[in-house]
Amino acid sequence: MRVVVIGAGMAGLTAARLIGAGGHDVTVLDKGRRPGGRMATRQLDGGASADHGAQFFTVRTEEFAAVVAGWLADGTVREWCRGFSSDDGHPRFAAAHGMAELAARMCVGLDVRASVHVDSVRSAGRRWMVSWPATPRGPGGAIEADIVVLTPPIPQSAALVAGVVALPEWNYEPMISLLVALDDRPAVSHPGGIQFDDDPTWSWIGDNVAKGVSALPAVTLHTRADVAVARWDEDDEVLREDLLLAAAPWLGAAKIIDVHMHRWRYATPVGSHPARCLSKADGRLVFAGDAFGGPRIEGAFLSGRAAAAAVLHAGETS
Ligand SMILES: Cc1cc2nc3c(=O)[nH]c(=O)nc-3n(C[C@H](O)[C@H](O)[C@H](O)COP(=O)(O)OP(=O)(O)OC[C@H]3O[C@@H](n4cnc5c(N)ncnc54)[C@H](O)[C@@H]3O)c2cc1C
């Protein structure tokens, strides 16, 4: 069977690995320059790196624990700490060289094509035609598939299959992240992360050196969702300067070397769909992602795993 997976985040890569291991021919398409989706790492001017989407992950299920054990054994992942304000005994894991490297490791042995922005999935007899237009980053094209697994956030997947099948409406909270490279370590105490409950601007700040992702000082700050909603359309320059002011207490006396701001439109799904994936069109379209498995990396993994099981089952019964 020929399977196309749209999205090279945790859900799509998990699904693709398992479908490929089941003996099927899999291609993964992603619109990003690098795989990873919301598992993203950016290089900043001056040489520092910073995770700008997901910061760490937890493990609550045996299925995910088994995979994480392999990543720990080969050094892709390390335990960062067991809580930020106090030790609660539950490990927080970080990708040793940044979240994007974890995604890159999951791509090994897979046919993953980056900078491919799919714009439609259309029926072609009993198969699907998945197509994308030419962009400055690459030529247009199309692939036929027996089954398509779609892992973008639900509104983005819904747009790709509009008029073919309908998906439930789903809300996501946005988030704005600020990455700041510094000439000295920030004022973020051990273990190097703060999850804020009552700060007026921030939900998170992380020290990428303490996490082990950067050799040079760099912090990642995430706004609260309500702040992202209220300030979404503001001019970049104005917003960046305002956010830098709000970040000042944690930057200490360090000099700023570089700043990068990113708006995450679909940062966190609100609630989880009751199923871990959704099969439509007689099981030939499968929808997955963190809206199905839970709003975190482990949730995306569980959803990708469920999508692969659905595809393998469809392959056995077709
Ligand atoms: C700022 C932020 C902080 C977070 N912090 C944490 C954290 O600390 N711990 C945690 O566990 N989780 C965290 N999360 C959530 C976690 O990142 C996600 O739950 C998880 O990565 C989602 O994986 P996914 O595969 O479902 O989706 P995604 O990672 O979004 O993957 C979907 C992929 O689809 C691709 N795509 C979309 N449309 C198209 C198209 N038309 N054509 C081709 N490709 C397309 C996208 O480029 C993307 O790569 C955070 C998220 C954000 C944004």
The ligand as an SDF file (V2000), in Angstrom:
LIG
                    3D

 53 58  0  0  0  0  0  0  0  0999 V2000
    4.8660   27.2720   22.2060 C   0  0  0  0  0  0  0  0  0  0  0  0
    4.5210   25.8350   22.4980 C   0  0  0  0  0  0  0  0  0  0  0  0
    4.9890   25.2310   23.6680 C   0  0  0  0  0  0  0  0  0  0  0  0
    4.6950   23.9000   23.9460 C   0  0  0  0  0  0  0  0  0  0  0  0
    5.2380   23.3170   25.0460 N   0  0  0  0  0  0  0  0  0  0  0  0
    5.0820   21.9890   25.2250 C   0  0  0  0  0  0  0  0  0  0  0  0
    5.7980   21.3130   26.2440 C   0  0  0  0  0  0  0  0  0  0  0  0
    6.6100   21.9270   26.9570 O   0  0  0  0  0  0  0  0  0  0  0  0
    5.5870   19.9700   26.4100 N   0  0  0  0  0  0  0  0  0  0  0  0
    4.7380   19.2660   25.5910 C   0  0  0  0  0  0  0  0  0  0  0  0
    4.6060   18.0450   25.7670 O   0  0  0  0  0  0  0  0  0  0  0  0
    4.0780   19.8730   24.5770 N   0  0  0  0  0  0  0  0  0  0  0  0
    4.2400   21.2040   24.3740 C   0  0  0  0  0  0  0  0  0  0  0  0
    3.6100   21.8280   23.3430 N   0  0  0  0  0  0  0  0  0  0  0  0
    2.6710   21.0510   22.5310 C   0  0  0  0  0  0  0  0  0  0  0  0
    3.4040   20.1020   21.5670 C   0  0  0  0  0  0  0  0  0  0  0  0
    4.3870   20.8200   20.8660 O   0  0  0  0  0  0  0  0  0  0  0  0
    2.3780   19.5340   20.5960 C   0  0  0  0  0  0  0  0  0  0  0  0
    1.3380   18.9090   21.3350 O   0  0  0  0  0  0  0  0  0  0  0  0
    2.9560   18.5010   19.6240 C   0  0  0  0  0  0  0  0  0  0  0  0
    4.2450   18.8440   19.1920 O   0  0  0  0  0  0  0  0  0  0  0  0
    1.9900   18.3880   18.4660 C   0  0  0  0  0  0  0  0  0  0  0  0
    2.4700   17.4750   17.5090 O   0  0  0  0  0  0  0  0  0  0  0  0
    1.5920   17.1770   16.2100 P   0  0  0  0  0  0  0  0  0  0  0  0
    2.3560   16.2180   15.3790 O   0  0  0  0  0  0  0  0  0  0  0  0
    0.2090   16.8150   16.6150 O   0  0  0  0  0  0  0  0  0  0  0  0
    1.4360   18.5800   15.4670 O   0  0  0  0  0  0  0  0  0  0  0  0
    2.5430   19.5390   14.8160 P   0  0  0  0  0  0  0  0  0  0  0  0
    3.8260   19.4460   15.5320 O   0  0  0  0  0  0  0  0  0  0  0  0
    1.9000   20.8690   14.6970 O   0  0  0  0  0  0  0  0  0  0  0  0
    2.7690   18.9030   13.3690 O   0  0  0  0  0  0  0  0  0  0  0  0
    1.9020   19.1610   12.2970 C   0  0  0  0  0  0  0  0  0  0  0  0
    2.7590   19.3560   11.0640 C   0  0  0  0  0  0  0  0  0  0  0  0
    1.8960   19.5350    9.9250 O   0  0  0  0  0  0  0  0  0  0  0  0
    2.5580   20.4000    9.0380 C   0  0  0  0  0  0  0  0  0  0  0  0
    1.5450   20.9590    8.1220 N   0  0  0  0  0  0  0  0  0  0  0  0
    0.4430   21.6860    8.4270 C   0  0  0  0  0  0  0  0  0  0  0  0
   -0.2540   21.9660    7.3130 N   0  0  0  0  0  0  0  0  0  0  0  0
    0.4430   21.4060    6.2750 C   0  0  0  0  0  0  0  0  0  0  0  0
    0.2320   21.3650    4.8490 C   0  0  0  0  0  0  0  0  0  0  0  0
   -0.8310   21.9420    4.2630 N   0  0  0  0  0  0  0  0  0  0  0  0
    1.1530   20.7060    4.0830 N   0  0  0  0  0  0  0  0  0  0  0  0
    2.2340   20.1090    4.6580 C   0  0  0  0  0  0  0  0  0  0  0  0
    2.4670   20.1260    5.9990 N   0  0  0  0  0  0  0  0  0  0  0  0
    1.5880   20.7630    6.7870 C   0  0  0  0  0  0  0  0  0  0  0  0
    3.1890   21.4590    9.9260 C   0  0  0  0  0  0  0  0  0  0  0  0
    4.2530   22.1310    9.2880 O   0  0  0  0  0  0  0  0  0  0  0  0
    3.6520   20.6000   11.1050 C   0  0  0  0  0  0  0  0  0  0  0  0
    5.0010   20.2100   10.9680 O   0  0  0  0  0  0  0  0  0  0  0  0
    3.8850   23.1510   23.0430 C   0  0  0  0  0  0  0  0  0  0  0  0
    3.4160   23.7510   21.8630 C   0  0  0  0  0  0  0  0  0  0  0  0
    3.7440   25.0750   21.5890 C   0  0  0  0  0  0  0  0  0  0  0  0
    3.2890   25.7000   20.3000 C   0  0  0  0  0  0  0  0  0  0  0  0
  1  2  1  0
  2  3  1  0
  2 52  2  0
  3  4  2  0
  4  5  1  0
  4 50  1  0
  5  6  2  0
  6  7  1  0
  6 13  1  0
  7  8  2  0
  7  9  1  0
  9 10  1  0
 10 11  2  0
 10 12  1  0
 12 13  2  0
 13 14  1  0
 14 15  1  0
 14 50  1  0
 15 16  1  0
 16 17  1  0
 16 18  1  0
 18 19  1  0
 18 20  1  0
 20 21  1  0
 20 22  1  0
 22 23  1  0
 23 24  1  0
 24 25  2  0
 24 26  1  0
 24 27  1  0
 27 28  1  0
 28 29  2  0
 28 30  1  0
 28 31  1  0
 31 32  1  0
 32 33  1  0
 33 34  1  0
 33 48  1  0
 34 35  1  0
 35 36  1  0
 35 46  1  0
 36 37  1  0
 36 45  1  0
 37 38  2  0
 38 39  1  0
 39 40  1  0
 39 45  2  0
 40 41  1  0
 40 42  2  0
 42 43  1  0
 43 44  2  0
 44 45  1  0
 46 47  1  0
 46 48  1  0
 48 49  1  0
 50 51  2  0
 51 52  1  0
 52 53  1  0
M  END
$$$$
